Amino acid sequence: MQPQLSNHDPTVELRDFLENAGVALHWVGEDGTILWANLAELEFMGYSADEYIGHNIAEFHVEQPVISDILTRLKNDEKLRGYESRVRRKDGSIRDVTINSSVYRHQGRFAHTRCVTLDVTAQKRAADLHQLLGAIVESSDDAIIAKDLNGTILSWNRGAQRIFGYEADEVIGKHISILAAPERIDEIPDILGKLRRGERVDHYKTKRRTKDGRILTVSLTVSPLVDAKGRIIGASKVARDITMSESQEDALRAANDALRAANADLEQFVYSASHDLQEPLRMVSTYSEILMRTFRDQLGQMARSTSSTSSMARSGCSSY
């Protein structure tokens, strides 16, 4: 069924449609003066019609040269599609926008532009964040790998290339078990099972194999990846090579064990030596006392002092 046409003036209806459209629309004269803006544009910018219409559009853009560039292009009858700019709203906030615009000419003369302004702030911030995260991932010394729930490798950063020796195009699309040490191959299904249940694997120490066959000790952290609806669609894995630090820890443990053994041997030697010296010292002390009693008057003061010292030494030996 064909829609019934209104009896009203179609020009009035079109004007009403544009005024109440859900997208921001405005017209700008050849010199940049805003000639008309619809409600969506006014609401987006935060101004009343009197505060906005009649002003130069450059007043509301962060980068002034942008308007000169836009008007120059439009005067040359270019059609702008997705032209990026930034506008400042009445509350001072800055929004990223894209502009689609063309010129309406009346009898060959520039009458006004026809501009559609789209707020892309959220998308741009998301894209910037995505780019930043990508740069962080690529510059990480750790291996950062994405895989699906079947264990197929989806992404491979430079850290993974450095640690495991594979180029990205050698492993993307292959199963993650390509990295498993032969004796640890059974771990892969268990880890994938935990991921499907939404569980996280933290700092799991295991063995992995490089392209040239070397076996590394690595610390793994594996986290589920979820989509916008909260569904688990894969996993991100961070692998840190701890082979060197583990070797250093083993060497330190061995050194500590050797030191403890040496200390125990030294303590035993000191105990034995002190015990073995007690008997000779007692004999010396005993003979000194006998001599002192027998020849006290003949030996004089020096002998008495020596005898006293010997008694003290014997007393000291008995304390071991």
Phi, psi and omega in degrees: 000133179285139179295145178286131179282141179287152175279353182284163178297121182300331178295320178294317180295319179296318178299317179295321178299315180293321180298325187252012179298153182279358178245154182283123181233143173206161174245142179231137177284176184298331180268004178095001179287134179285120182264332181197147175213141180275177185297322181297321179294315181296319179293319179298316182278339177087014182251157168280168180300318181294329182280344188245307183289135183098347176269160177282137184299335180296336180297337188253002177256142182292314180261110182300318182300340181300316183295318177300319180294317180298311183295323178298316180296317181293322177298333177271014177064026170284149173255123182270133178228116178068032179290124185273138177205178176226133180244154178250121181277173183299325181281003178092349180287148181251133182238142173275134181225160166240144185241129170250123187210151173210171183256136169261124180249138177245117183054039175084354182258148178298114178265303177191165175275165173232100190247135172246123181252125180245128178281115181241023183303312183296317180296320182291319178296321177296319179294319178296318179296318179299318179294319179295314179297321177299319179294321179296315180298315183293328183271356182291141175285339178278156174281123178241117189230136173254142178216158177274181186287351174268357179092008179282131182288128182252328179214159190206114184269178182294327177300319178295320178298317181293318185284314188261346174088354180270141168285158182303316184288352176276339187239334181298128184096350178261165182283145183298340180295349176300338182264349187286139171292146185308321183280356181244013184297331182288347179290329189302308179300324180296316180295317179297323177297319177297320180296319179298331178273002179083012181275155180250142178252117185249127171047051180274118183272127183206187181244139177224156186250138179272173179301323181271011173092358178291146178258122181252151168265125183232154173252121184254138166234119184238127184235143176293145172256132181240152177270187184297337180266005178084008180276138178284121184241353181175203183210150170250136182237131175247120180244126178247128179284113180245019182303312182294315181294325178295320177297320179294320178296319178297317179296320179295319178298318180297318179296318179296319179297318179296321179294318178298320179295319179295320178297319179296319178296320180295318179298320179294321179295316181297318179297314181295316182298315181295324180291319182291334182277344185298315185294312177301322180293324178295320180295316179300317181296319181296313179296327178296319180293322180296314179299321182295316181292324186282316187242035186301314185289327182283329187283330176083189187295321182298318180295318179298322179295319180296319179297319179297320179296320180296321178297319180295320180296319179296320177298321180293320181296325183290350182274350181292000000 
